[in-house]
Amino acid sequence: MSTETTSPIDNAMGKVGSSVDFVRDKLEVFEGDRLGQIGLAILLVFVFVGIFARPITIDFLNITIPGLAPHDPTERGIGGRLESPSAAHPLGTTDLGRDVLSQLIVGTRVTLVVGTLAAFMAVFIGTNIGLISAYFGGIVDDVLMRITDIVYGLPFLPFAIVLVAILGSSIVNIIAAIVLILWRSTARVIRSQVLSHKQRPYVESAQAIGASNVRIMYRHILPNVLPLAFLYAAFAVAYSVIAEASLAFLGFGDPNMLSWGKMIFEVRTANAVREAWWWVFPPGIAIMLFVMSVFFIGRTLEKVVNPELRHQE
């Protein structure tokens, strides 16, 4: 009989190693997938721009990292009114003499914050509702799915406009409006996956040895549906960015924060859509590239959820 015992440190290192192997295995899907690589590269560029858009001061090191935006995006009179692109202002200026390139760079940060936070919260809520609903079934399933049906009946834009009009135009309320609608799709899909997993032998074995419901749901079932949650998180990021841009374009964006949608809104209110092409196209192209990159990544992640797609290529 072996007398060797495993220390807690060895256990922890083993779990970290298995997690690293799991992530490495999933990332291997990007190898050989050109669209996924392009999407990842574009997204990393946006992340870099968003992080370093404005100067970053690290107090304990007493250093300041300069920002990528050449000017203050809200400062008036940096250039002339509606100047076309030049060496001084590569993307021209606005009707108030603001630098368009600086607005585009700073707006990237808002887009990343809204897209990431809204997607994370929506998928977190949807995954938990789908998991709990499918695992317990019965009246719990009926109540949660009827709530999901009600949310499915709510059109996003009218609901978001009413909510923002009542609570006020702030970035927090905009994210809340997106999350309150966006979780429904994840909940439905995760529920269907959990319904198939709860009948499998590994769940029955866990129940037989007396594992608690919480442990079975989050320790045994959740890891098997996480790839699907990641896939929906990728698409949720794209949807959140489009939703924020739509609200900002309609004039319901946060007045204190600059986003790509707000840039297009300001072009429209300044009646400069036909005149200042350099003010219209950059935020529109940025939105298109960001959504396209996330879609490409989501398309690649879909092969993790459905390995048969790898063999069809």
Buried (B, 14 or more C-beta within 10 A) or exposed (E): EEEEEEEEEEEEEEEEEEEEEEEEEBEEBBEEBEBBBBBBEBBEBBBEBBBBBBEEEEEEEEEEEEBBBBBBBEEEEBBEBBBEBEEBBBBBBBBBBBBBBBBBBBBBBBBBBBBBBBBBBBBBBBBBBBBBBBBBEEEEBEEBBEBBEEBEEEEBBEBBBEBBEEEEBBBEBBBBBBBBBBBBBBBBBBBEBBBEBBEEEEBEEBBEEEBEEEEBBEEBBBEBBBBBBBBBBBBBBBBBBBBBBBBBBBBBBBEEBBBBBBBBBBBBEBEBEEEBBBBBBBBBEBBEBBBBBBBBBBBBBBBBBEEEBEEEE
